[in-house]
Amino acid sequence: MKTKIFPIIVLLLSVYACTKSTKPDYLYLNANQLRPLGIELNESGIYYKNENPEAANAKYSCMAFYCTNDNYVTTKHFNATDTLKAVNKADSILIDMELSKNDFYPILIGNNNGIQSLADDIIPADIKLLPIAICMSETKLPNRNDTIIVWLKPSETLKKLLPNDINIDDYLKSKPIDNRSL
């Protein structure tokens, strides 16, 4: 009797394992899907420049970043009335970009190896973030084939700008652990 039940149990477990859906680690978006979010990919890298309308009373209402061949990631915080000065080609591209006005913004920028742009102790432990993966190979930069993870604070606006077939709740995660401190 036991020998007849064992194959049935193995079969049921196999069927269950094959049909069980797994949540992906990150939401992978291409250049066309990133554009409505204010993230631009071009042959020089990844660029983002946004004024958060909900941060009008904050020290800085704008945030920008870029990832290029020459640097891993550069972030800038400023106000919409500030005059930005270009010190390199990436700064020039960023200055020429249109300033998006979204109520969502990056909390962290890192990679798929767990290296983050900020120390993780300044972000509340209970916050849920949307990790969006951007393949640097899509920029065609010769020295960048890594994957950048932009951790966005979700909002209703963000949900509306994502492709219709994406359920944001499938991707939300607690803040990542920065592997530099391990």
BALOBA-1460 file (C-alpha; in Angstrom, 3 decimals):
// residues 182
<rec num="1" residu="m" x="0.000" y="0.000" z="0.000"/>
<rec num="2" residu="k" x="2.788" y="2.428" z="0.950"/>
<rec num="3" residu="t" x="4.586" y="1.810" z="-2.322"/>
<rec num="4" residu="k" x="1.450" y="2.724" z="-4.306"/>
<rec num="5" residu="i" x="0.866" y="5.965" z="-2.388"/>
<rec num="6" residu="f" x="4.462" y="7.192" z="-2.710"/>
<rec num="7" residu="p" x="4.332" y="7.689" z="-6.526"/>
<rec num="8" residu="i" x="1.018" y="9.536" z="-6.156"/>
<rec num="9" residu="i" x="2.517" y="11.876" z="-3.544"/>
<rec num="10" residu="v" x="5.557" y="12.521" z="-5.759"/>
<rec num="11" residu="l" x="3.284" y="13.250" z="-8.717"/>
<rec num="12" residu="l" x="1.142" y="15.678" z="-6.707"/>
<rec num="13" residu="l" x="4.186" y="17.482" z="-5.348"/>
<rec num="14" residu="s" x="5.639" y="17.761" z="-8.863"/>
<rec num="15" residu="v" x="2.421" y="19.204" z="-10.263"/>
<rec num="16" residu="y" x="2.190" y="21.654" z="-7.354"/>
<rec num="17" residu="a" x="5.814" y="22.772" z="-7.778"/>
<rec num="18" residu="c" x="5.398" y="23.321" z="-11.525"/>
<rec num="19" residu="t" x="2.173" y="25.305" z="-11.218"/>
<rec num="20" residu="k" x="3.201" y="27.387" z="-8.212"/>
<rec num="21" residu="s" x="3.802" y="30.964" z="-9.343"/>
<rec num="22" residu="t" x="6.862" y="32.739" z="-8.064"/>
<rec num="23" residu="k" x="7.148" y="36.470" z="-7.611"/>
<rec num="24" residu="p" x="9.995" y="38.017" z="-9.581"/>
<rec num="25" residu="d" x="12.667" y="39.882" z="-7.645"/>
<rec num="26" residu="y" x="12.374" y="43.042" z="-9.752"/>
<rec num="27" residu="l" x="10.101" y="44.625" z="-12.322"/>
<rec num="28" residu="y" x="12.043" y="44.706" z="-15.593"/>
<rec num="29" residu="l" x="11.023" y="47.576" z="-17.872"/>
<rec num="30" residu="n" x="12.418" y="48.584" z="-21.250"/>
<rec num="31" residu="a" x="13.203" y="52.122" z="-22.476"/>
<rec num="32" residu="n" x="9.677" y="52.727" z="-23.809"/>
<rec num="33" residu="q" x="8.088" y="51.599" z="-20.538"/>
<rec num="34" residu="l" x="10.489" y="53.720" z="-18.451"/>
<rec num="35" residu="r" x="9.909" y="56.965" z="-20.366"/>
<rec num="36" residu="p" x="6.469" y="57.726" z="-18.809"/>
<rec num="37" residu="l" x="8.112" y="57.325" z="-15.383"/>
<rec num="38" residu="g" x="10.601" y="60.081" z="-16.228"/>
<rec num="39" residu="i" x="13.534" y="57.693" z="-16.733"/>
<rec num="40" residu="e" x="15.333" y="58.152" z="-20.052"/>
<rec num="41" residu="l" x="17.734" y="55.664" z="-21.608"/>
<rec num="42" residu="n" x="20.000" y="56.759" z="-24.412"/>
<rec num="43" residu="e" x="23.412" y="55.906" z="-25.847"/>
<rec num="44" residu="s" x="25.067" y="57.883" z="-23.009"/>
<rec num="45" residu="g" x="23.313" y="56.164" z="-20.081"/>
<rec num="46" residu="i" x="20.269" y="56.399" z="-17.823"/>
<rec num="47" residu="y" x="18.902" y="59.822" z="-16.827"/>
<rec num="48" residu="y" x="16.147" y="60.953" z="-14.452"/>
<rec num="49" residu="k" x="15.076" y="64.454" z="-13.387"/>
<rec num="50" residu="n" x="11.887" y="65.037" z="-11.392"/>
<rec num="51" residu="e" x="10.173" y="67.688" z="-9.288"/>
<rec num="52" residu="n" x="7.959" y="66.115" z="-6.659"/>
<rec num="53" residu="p" x="4.838" y="68.305" z="-6.272"/>
<rec num="54" residu="e" x="4.331" y="66.905" z="-2.755"/>
<rec num="55" residu="a" x="7.786" y="68.110" z="-1.652"/>
<rec num="56" residu="a" x="7.167" y="71.846" z="-2.108"/>
<rec num="57" residu="n" x="8.021" y="72.536" z="1.548"/>
<rec num="58" residu="a" x="11.006" y="70.208" z="1.678"/>
<rec num="59" residu="k" x="14.600" y="71.402" z="1.581"/>
<rec num="60" residu="y" x="14.825" y="70.150" z="-2.012"/>
<rec num="61" residu="s" x="11.829" y="69.495" z="-4.245"/>
<rec num="62" residu="c" x="13.776" y="67.995" z="-7.153"/>
<rec num="63" residu="m" x="15.892" y="64.905" z="-7.544"/>
<rec num="64" residu="a" x="17.952" y="63.724" z="-10.473"/>
<rec num="65" residu="f" x="20.325" y="60.882" z="-11.199"/>
<rec num="66" residu="y" x="22.342" y="59.467" z="-14.024"/>
<rec num="67" residu="c" x="24.363" y="56.320" z="-14.679"/>
<rec num="68" residu="t" x="26.968" y="56.540" z="-17.422"/>
<rec num="69" residu="n" x="30.100" y="54.832" z="-18.677"/>
<rec num="70" residu="d" x="32.264" y="57.105" z="-16.515"/>
<rec num="71" residu="n" x="30.438" y="56.695" z="-13.219"/>
<rec num="72" residu="y" x="28.270" y="54.148" z="-11.481"/>
<rec num="73" residu="v" x="25.576" y="56.607" z="-10.332"/>
<rec num="74" residu="t" x="25.428" y="60.337" z="-9.608"/>
<rec num="75" residu="t" x="22.490" y="61.798" z="-7.705"/>
<rec num="76" residu="k" x="21.571" y="65.460" z="-7.360"/>
<rec num="77" residu="h" x="19.066" y="67.223" z="-5.099"/>
<rec num="78" residu="f" x="17.948" y="70.747" z="-5.952"/>
<rec num="79" residu="n" x="14.969" y="73.086" z="-6.266"/>
<rec num="80" residu="a" x="13.171" y="73.894" z="-9.512"/>
<rec num="81" residu="t" x="14.364" y="77.503" z="-9.297"/>
<rec num="82" residu="d" x="18.036" y="76.507" z="-8.949"/>
<rec num="83" residu="t" x="20.388" y="77.047" z="-11.875"/>
<rec num="84" residu="l" x="22.209" y="73.810" z="-12.585"/>
<rec num="85" residu="k" x="25.716" y="74.027" z="-13.991"/>
<rec num="86" residu="a" x="27.210" y="71.390" z="-16.232"/>
<rec num="87" residu="v" x="30.674" y="70.136" z="-15.334"/>
<rec num="88" residu="n" x="30.600" y="67.211" z="-17.777"/>
<rec num="89" residu="k" x="28.651" y="65.757" z="-20.715"/>
<rec num="90" residu="a" x="26.256" y="63.834" z="-18.440"/>
<rec num="91" residu="d" x="25.386" y="67.032" z="-16.559"/>
<rec num="92" residu="s" x="24.662" y="68.752" z="-19.896"/>
<rec num="93" residu="i" x="22.274" y="65.975" z="-20.920"/>
<rec num="94" residu="l" x="20.571" y="66.126" z="-17.523"/>
<rec num="95" residu="i" x="20.178" y="69.921" z="-17.678"/>
<rec num="96" residu="d" x="18.600" y="69.693" z="-21.149"/>
<rec num="97" residu="m" x="16.088" y="67.071" z="-19.979"/>
<rec num="98" residu="e" x="12.523" y="68.086" z="-19.301"/>
<rec num="99" residu="l" x="11.706" y="68.132" z="-15.583"/>
<rec num="100" residu="s" x="8.995" y="65.559" z="-14.878"/>
<rec num="101" residu="k" x="6.511" y="66.296" z="-12.095"/>
<rec num="102" residu="n" x="5.670" y="62.933" z="-10.554"/>
<rec num="103" residu="d" x="4.672" y="62.261" z="-6.963"/>
<rec num="104" residu="f" x="6.822" y="59.119" z="-6.882"/>
<rec num="105" residu="y" x="10.594" y="59.137" z="-6.750"/>
<rec num="106" residu="p" x="13.622" y="56.904" z="-6.200"/>
<rec num="107" residu="i" x="14.427" y="56.110" z="-2.583"/>
<rec num="108" residu="l" x="17.461" y="54.004" z="-3.462"/>
<rec num="109" residu="i" x="19.487" y="53.296" z="-6.560"/>
<rec num="110" residu="g" x="21.614" y="50.185" z="-6.542"/>
<rec num="111" residu="n" x="22.295" y="46.975" z="-8.365"/>
<rec num="112" residu="n" x="21.106" y="43.402" z="-8.304"/>
<rec num="113" residu="n" x="24.037" y="42.464" z="-6.026"/>
<rec num="114" residu="g" x="22.575" y="44.458" z="-3.130"/>
<rec num="115" residu="i" x="24.884" y="47.488" z="-3.296"/>
<rec num="116" residu="q" x="22.744" y="50.595" z="-2.647"/>
<rec num="117" residu="s" x="23.283" y="54.336" z="-3.096"/>
<rec num="118" residu="l" x="22.347" y="55.147" z="0.507"/>
<rec num="119" residu="a" x="22.867" y="53.497" z="3.857"/>
<rec num="120" residu="d" x="19.804" y="51.388" z="4.555"/>
<rec num="121" residu="d" x="19.447" y="52.636" z="8.129"/>
<rec num="122" residu="i" x="17.921" y="55.959" z="7.029"/>
<rec num="123" residu="i" x="14.898" y="54.258" z="5.427"/>
<rec num="124" residu="p" x="12.053" y="53.018" z="7.639"/>
<rec num="125" residu="a" x="11.954" y="49.228" z="7.951"/>
<rec num="126" residu="d" x="8.229" y="49.009" z="7.210"/>
<rec num="127" residu="i" x="8.272" y="50.913" z="3.910"/>
<rec num="128" residu="k" x="7.339" y="48.975" z="0.757"/>
<rec num="129" residu="l" x="9.197" y="49.954" z="-2.410"/>
<rec num="130" residu="l" x="8.885" y="49.062" z="-6.084"/>
<rec num="131" residu="p" x="12.230" y="47.741" z="-7.408"/>
<rec num="132" residu="i" x="12.546" y="48.469" z="-11.123"/>
<rec num="133" residu="a" x="15.404" y="46.765" z="-12.945"/>
<rec num="134" residu="i" x="17.079" y="48.605" z="-15.805"/>
<rec num="135" residu="c" x="19.504" y="46.665" z="-17.986"/>
<rec num="136" residu="m" x="22.444" y="48.930" z="-18.797"/>
<rec num="137" residu="s" x="23.088" y="46.851" z="-21.929"/>
<rec num="138" residu="e" x="20.035" y="48.587" z="-23.437"/>
<rec num="139" residu="t" x="22.028" y="51.855" z="-23.437"/>
<rec num="140" residu="k" x="24.714" y="50.309" z="-25.681"/>
<rec num="141" residu="l" x="27.498" y="51.647" z="-23.420"/>
<rec num="142" residu="p" x="30.624" y="49.533" z="-23.971"/>
<rec num="143" residu="n" x="31.588" y="49.188" z="-20.292"/>
<rec num="144" residu="r" x="28.127" y="48.793" z="-18.728"/>
<rec num="145" residu="n" x="26.328" y="45.466" z="-18.868"/>
<rec num="146" residu="d" x="25.154" y="45.520" z="-15.272"/>
<rec num="147" residu="t" x="21.598" y="45.883" z="-14.016"/>
<rec num="148" residu="i" x="20.608" y="49.000" z="-12.080"/>
<rec num="149" residu="i" x="17.773" y="48.689" z="-9.569"/>
<rec num="150" residu="v" x="15.784" y="51.860" z="-8.920"/>
<rec num="151" residu="w" x="13.678" y="51.515" z="-5.765"/>
<rec num="152" residu="l" x="10.646" y="53.813" z="-6.190"/>
<rec num="153" residu="k" x="8.234" y="54.947" z="-3.525"/>
<rec num="154" residu="p" x="4.911" y="53.791" z="-4.981"/>
<rec num="155" residu="s" x="1.916" y="56.044" z="-5.586"/>
<rec num="156" residu="e" x="-1.378" y="55.955" z="-7.474"/>
<rec num="157" residu="t" x="0.245" y="57.997" z="-10.249"/>
<rec num="158" residu="l" x="2.975" y="55.380" z="-10.616"/>
<rec num="159" residu="k" x="0.367" y="52.602" z="-10.838"/>
<rec num="160" residu="k" x="-1.388" y="54.468" z="-13.663"/>
<rec num="161" residu="l" x="1.835" y="55.012" z="-15.627"/>
<rec num="162" residu="l" x="2.913" y="51.365" z="-15.567"/>
<rec num="163" residu="p" x="1.792" y="49.055" z="-18.397"/>
<rec num="164" residu="n" x="-1.762" y="47.766" z="-17.868"/>
<rec num="165" residu="d" x="-0.700" y="44.141" z="-17.417"/>
<rec num="166" residu="i" x="1.521" y="44.934" z="-14.419"/>
<rec num="167" residu="n" x="0.147" y="44.572" z="-10.905"/>
<rec num="168" residu="i" x="2.381" y="46.736" z="-8.719"/>
<rec num="169" residu="d" x="1.536" y="44.669" z="-5.622"/>
<rec num="170" residu="d" x="3.285" y="41.653" z="-7.181"/>
<rec num="171" residu="y" x="6.600" y="43.519" z="-7.007"/>
<rec num="172" residu="l" x="6.497" y="45.588" z="-3.801"/>
<rec num="173" residu="k" x="9.250" y="44.680" z="-1.364"/>
<rec num="174" residu="s" x="10.574" y="45.823" z="1.974"/>
<rec num="175" residu="k" x="13.682" y="47.917" z="1.796"/>
<rec num="176" residu="p" x="16.725" y="45.988" z="0.605"/>
<rec num="177" residu="i" x="19.718" y="45.259" z="2.789"/>
<rec num="178" residu="d" x="22.884" y="47.007" z="1.672"/>
<rec num="179" residu="n" x="25.446" y="44.237" z="1.205"/>
<rec num="180" residu="r" x="28.373" y="46.613" z="1.773"/>
<rec num="181" residu="s" x="27.678" y="46.474" z="5.492"/>
<rec num="182" residu="l" x="27.719" y="42.673" z="5.684"/>
